[in-house]
Amino acid sequence: MVYWYGEEEKKARHSNIRFINGYFPQAELHEIPKMDHAELVMLYPQEFYRYVKEFLNLEYSSVK
């Protein structure tokens, strides 16, 4: 599991991040530089797609 959040929304997501860390200690937290909430997916869909493909390839390779 990966929890992505924008660097500029980190303060607003503090409780979410704490929850994820507490209930899913195996989760990987990934801060997207210079992004606010949903900015990556809404304004930079190609970049978002790159992140998704990278995540899926890593997950798939670890299943083999």
C-alpha positions as CSV (number, residue, x, y, z in Angstrom):
1,M,0.0,0.0,0.0
2,V,1.2,3.5,-0.9
3,Y,-0.2,6.7,0.5
4,W,0.5,9.6,-1.8
5,Y,0.1,13.2,-0.6
6,G,1.2,16.6,-1.8
7,E,4.0,18.4,-0.1
8,E,1.8,21.5,0.2
9,E,-1.0,19.6,1.8
10,K,1.1,17.7,4.4
11,K,-0.1,19.8,7.3
12,A,-3.7,19.3,6.4
13,R,-3.1,15.5,6.0
14,H,-1.3,15.1,9.3
15,S,-4.1,13.1,11.0
16,N,-4.5,10.9,7.9
17,I,-0.8,10.2,7.8
18,R,-0.8,9.4,11.5
19,F,-3.7,7.0,10.9
20,I,-2.0,5.3,8.0
21,N,1.2,4.8,10.0
22,G,-0.7,3.5,13.0
23,Y,-3.0,1.0,11.2
24,F,-0.9,0.1,8.2
25,P,2.7,0.2,9.4
26,Q,3.8,-1.6,6.2
27,A,2.4,1.2,4.1
28,E,4.8,3.4,2.1
29,L,4.3,7.1,2.4
30,H,5.2,9.1,-0.6
31,E,5.2,12.9,-0.6
32,I,4.8,14.5,-4.1
33,P,7.0,17.6,-4.2
34,K,5.3,21.0,-4.8
35,M,1.8,19.5,-5.0
36,D,-1.4,20.3,-3.2
37,H,-4.5,18.1,-2.7
38,A,-5.5,16.2,-5.9
39,E,-3.3,18.6,-8.0
40,L,-1.2,15.8,-9.5
41,V,-4.2,13.8,-10.8
42,M,-6.2,16.8,-11.9
43,L,-3.5,19.0,-13.5
44,Y,-0.8,16.5,-14.4
45,P,-2.5,13.3,-15.4
46,Q,0.5,11.9,-17.4
47,E,2.7,12.3,-14.3
48,F,0.1,10.7,-12.1
49,Y,-0.1,7.8,-14.6
50,R,3.7,7.4,-14.4
51,Y,3.5,7.1,-10.6
52,V,0.7,4.5,-11.0
53,K,2.6,2.4,-13.5
54,E,5.7,2.5,-11.4
55,F,3.7,1.3,-8.3
56,L,2.0,-1.4,-10.3
57,N,5.2,-2.7,-11.8
58,L,6.8,-2.8,-8.3
59,E,3.8,-4.7,-6.9
60,Y,3.7,-7.1,-9.8
61,S,7.4,-7.9,-9.7
62,S,7.2,-8.6,-5.9
63,V,4.4,-11.1,-6.5
64,K,6.4,-13.4,-8.8
